[in-house]
Amino acid sequence: MNDRLVDKQISLEARDLSISYGEKQVIQQVNMKISSHQVTAVIGPSGCGKSTLLRTINRMNDFIPTFSMEGEIIFQGRNIYGPYSDPGVIRQKIGMVFQRPNPFPKSIYKNVIWGPKINGYTGDLQELAEDALKRAALWEEVKDRLNESALRLSGGQQQRLCIARAIAMNPDVILMDEPCSALDPSATARIEDLIKELRDNYTIVIVTHNMQQAARISDQTAFLYEGDLIEYGVTKKIFTQPDKKKTEDYITGRFG
Amino acid sequence: MLSRWIDHTVHLLLALCVVITILTTLVVIVLLGKESILFFQQVPLWDFLLGTRWEPLLEPKSFGVLPLVVGTLKIVFGSIVIALPLGLLIATYLSEFASTRFRSTVKPVLEILAGIPTVVYGYFALTFVTPIIRTLFPDTQIFNAASAAIVVGIMILPMISSLCDDAFQALPGSLREGAYALGATQFEVAVQVILPSAAARVGAAVILALSRAIGETMAVTLAAGATPQISLGFLESIQTMTAYIVQVSLGDIPADGIEYLTCYAVGLLLFIMTLIMNIIGNHFITQTRKLHL
């Protein structure tokens, strides 16, 4: 299937990736190329390993003591898990938005600039904050109260703030782990529109349990089942004429 | 039928325990208040609160409580200056840097410190800490505020580090993840995200520890001396409010005289001070609960 991706520039590539927590293997031998400036959705039933796969990409699984992996994840020509690779630097280039909005209990402004600030950004922080908030489609709502606590924003606004926080780092890739699962439908719609816009500047990998969402916003879709990458390809094709029976059963709701 | 009867009895017994606890507290407060009123009939309230000489056992008598308050505040201030930075460092290490195994071993050990009888701390101050201070500063008196403040600091250290560790642990893991996902180091997360986010609960811990330091008795009685005086130095003898109460309770002072009543007035003031601290501390804690942090 991967030949369909050949004409696109590749941003990330998993090679023979297997992941275990202790004795339990949760991802088996996944090979996957993720194209730049595309939205790639990872779908599959709960517990299929899609969040684990996502968190491995920016080394957020390093915090889990039982985590171990084999294979490689190649980003900008280098293995993310190579001996000289620094998780901090990787996370600056591969940002992440989580299931539940998790702004810091600081002001809206400080939430956006904290990342760049600790990583030695030397430009104009004010400008950076405004730009990031505009890109996250939050600027108009918060421009008059940048010094208010971020915790006073609504859930949807908080999640867009978390996206702004990720954008402010000027990453190449933004990983999103079910970013709408804690939001109501109208907030979800806003985030989905935003994701489609962000594609122009960033590579987006989004994990979702919501198939309609994957169909609406993604260019490529990967279907994971019990740690195996069952099928991966252009979203339209996956949802209309999947190659594998398992994929068809899942997207038609025969299991989930 | 029988089980219902047992239920009923247990219910009653438990309720009785609650009532006894509340009653005891009330009796103490009433007693403190009643005897204090007798005292304040003879000594004007302002003379007591604002007077700068505390000589109730000498002639002419003087009932200005400020020297005792200053003595107490010295201990409180000195102990918190020692315990807060140390306690925060310990809590930060345990919560953010140490392995789970190390943490679960060390935390109980730390809490044993809180179980050492305070009289032992007093003895420790007198026979171990004071000689060290006197080696460093030869002018130091045998009984001095510094030595007592240091051991009271050690005494409240487990409380502060344990409460701060709880405060850090209570923060959602998603907060740390959010910070790490921006490329932050462990140190940046601990100092710039975890600590400020837990600030209110750290404040509560400090205030509860302060109230413990205010009420601490044995160590200061043994180590800080019995010289009520208003001064700024830590190397001289002082007397705290609690130590004064011990002195009068042990001495051969007639139980019906004004000297004896001073105990109640000082006790009441002490009670009000710790009560205010506890109220502020609890207020901090409930405030943070509202913020879901």
Boltz contact constraints between the chains, C-beta under 6 A:
constraints:
  - contact:
      token1: [A, 88]
      token2: [B, 183]
      max_distance: 6.0
  - contact:
      token1: [A, 91]
      token2: [B, 181]
      max_distance: 6.0
  - contact:
      token1: [A, 91]
      token2: [B, 183]
      max_distance: 6.0
  - contact:
      token1: [A, 92]
      token2: [B, 183]
      max_distance: 6.0
  - contact:
      token1: [A, 96]
      token2: [B, 181]
      max_distance: 6.0
  - contact:
      token1: [A, 98]
      token2: [B, 174]
      max_distance: 6.0
  - contact:
      token1: [A, 102]
      token2: [B, 174]
      max_distance: 6.0
  - contact:
      token1: [A, 102]
      token2: [B, 175]
      max_distance: 6.0
  - contact:
      token1: [A, 102]
      token2: [B, 178]
      max_distance: 6.0
  - contact:
      token1: [A, 104]
      token2: [B, 193]
      max_distance: 6.0
  - contact:
      token1: [A, 105]
      token2: [B, 197]
      max_distance: 6.0
  - contact:
      token1: [A, 115]
      token2: [B, 182]
      max_distance: 6.0
  - contact:
      token1: [A, 118]
      token2: [B, 184]
      max_distance: 6.0
  - contact:
      token1: [A, 118]
      token2: [B, 188]
      max_distance: 6.0
  - contact:
      token1: [A, 119]
      token2: [B, 183]
      max_distance: 6.0
